[in-house]
C-alpha cells in the first residue's frame, strides 16, 4: 500500500508484501518493524538537540570504558523498550550492556537475537553532526540465551541495517537480498522507500580514515594512504579525496551512496586492541550491507563476514567499500 501522503511505498507495506510473498518470515518482519519504530523514536529525541536535556556526558562509563553521553543511555533504553514485545526475540545485545539481555515473553518458534549500537558517533552529538543506530539480527539457537549464542559469524545475519540521523533520517536495510533505503516522512511518522537495490561502484577516488593515527598504522595502510595522497604524480596516477565523519554510520552511508573506501585499521596506538570498531554490532552489519551492495568488507585480510567471533564486544580492523580499492588494500597486506 503506498503512503497516502507521498505515494511512495511505506516500510510497513514493503514488509507486508515480502511476508505475503513468502520471501520474508513474519517474525523477522515483526522484529525489523520494531527496530525501525525504535529508530523513529530516537530520531524524534535527537532532533530536539539542546531543547531537551539530552546533550553532554552522563558521567558514566560503558563496558568499552567509554564515557557515556546522555543520549547513549536514552537511545539504548529506547531500543530495549521497543524490542521488548515482538514475541520473536529471545535476547538482545548492546554496545551499552556488558552482557546479553534475555527478552521475556518469546513463545514463537521463529526466534531471533538482536544486536545494536544504539547511538553510533556519540562524539558528534554535541556538535549536531551525523549520528546513527546500527543493528543486526541473528537466528536464535535453541535453548536458553547466552552471550555465546550471539557468537555467530556475520554471514549468519538474517537482517542488518542502520538509521542515519542527519538532515534527513534514513533507514538502510538488508535481508541478504539487496539494500533498500527508506526516508522518514516526519510529517506523517512513517519510513517510505526512496532507493531500492542500492549498489556502489567498483572504482572510487575517495577514502575515509582518521589521518591523525597515521604514525600508528601498519605498513600496508601507510603505503595505501601515501599513494592516495601522492595523487596524479604518484603511482595511482590520479588525485584522491578524503572524508572523515567521526561516525561510522555517516561514512558508510556516503560509501553506499557514491562509493569510496572506509578504513579503521589495526594500529599500534593501543596494541592490545585489534582495532577500534566492534565486530558484532558495527563491522558485521555494515559488512553485510556493503556485500549486498556489491562492495567488499575485510579486516585487511579476511572477509569480515567470515570471522568467527570470540567475544560480544570484540574489536576488529575494518576496511570496506568499493571492491577495487579493498582488493588493493588486501593485496598490500598479503605482500607485507
Ligand atoms: P575516531 C564512533 O565513536 C566510532 O565508534 C565510529 O562510529 C567512528 O567511525 C569511529 O568511532 C571514530 O573514531 O578515532 O575518529 O574518534
Boltz pocket constraint, residues with backbone or C-beta under 6 A from the ligand:
constraints:
  - pocket:
      binder: B
      contacts: [[A, 120], [A, 121], [A, 122], [A, 123], [A, 210], [A, 246], [A, 247], [A, 248], [A, 249], [A, 264], [A, 276], [A, 277]]
      max_distance: 6.0
